[in-house]
């Protein structure tokens, strides 16, 4: 209903916005530069950020723009499967029959990586999301999975993505060998106020709103104060505020409407 009320051609804060139309936040632009370096070096990378900070969105934007003829991207998002389950998913993604013996699966994965590199001229790029949920022994197993030629080369690129606790975990002494080999690390910070303003304007303009101002300055300040610049929370609050304002037949979303949306969300 609110889409028709405001003349949107699409929902402005949905998750299915095409990668190249996503808001180019400062943090995401810096992250892209670091990831460019990571895949050139075939390194081990670490990306952390608070829940809803846009980690997956940033990765989606980056992956959409890399050369698919030179890189084979594999995205896994369920570390709770344990290493056996992760190996099986990885083999399936590589087009190989999953096995039951872990050591045989490791051999098969390394062989598949070698085939990609030497026969197909494509570098494996494994992205493991929710990596803060990995078991403690997994980090060393991943290091050994990719290491080759007496640790002088890598069979691909590995990017671990997770919440800030992942960074603290990797600082533990037992993970020193892995942490020292990280090629790049990056923490994706929330948006500041100016970026939040630009983020909201970008999304409503992308959705086809061409009638001037939709959110007042006070409304956006209220949104920022409540969400602390976390994009997922901004999306949720803006959507509820637009619905509330449309129900009240208001073309301009004010801070009072945002506060009402906050109260409604707090009851969920």
Secondary structure, DSSP 4 states (H G I P E B T S, - for coil): -HHHHHT-SS-TT-TT--GGGS---HHHHHHHHHHHHHHHHT-EEEEEE-TTSSHHHHHHHHHTTS-TTTEEEEEE--GGGHHHHHHHHHHHHTT----S-HHHHHHHHHHHHHHHHHTS--EEEEEESSGGGS-TTHHHHHHHHHEETTTTEESEEEEEEE-THHHHHHTSGGGHHHHHTEEEEEEEPPP-HHHHHHHHHHHHHHTT--SS-SB-HHHHHHHHHHHTT-HHHHHHHHHHHHHHHHHTT-SSB-HHHHHHHHHHHHT-
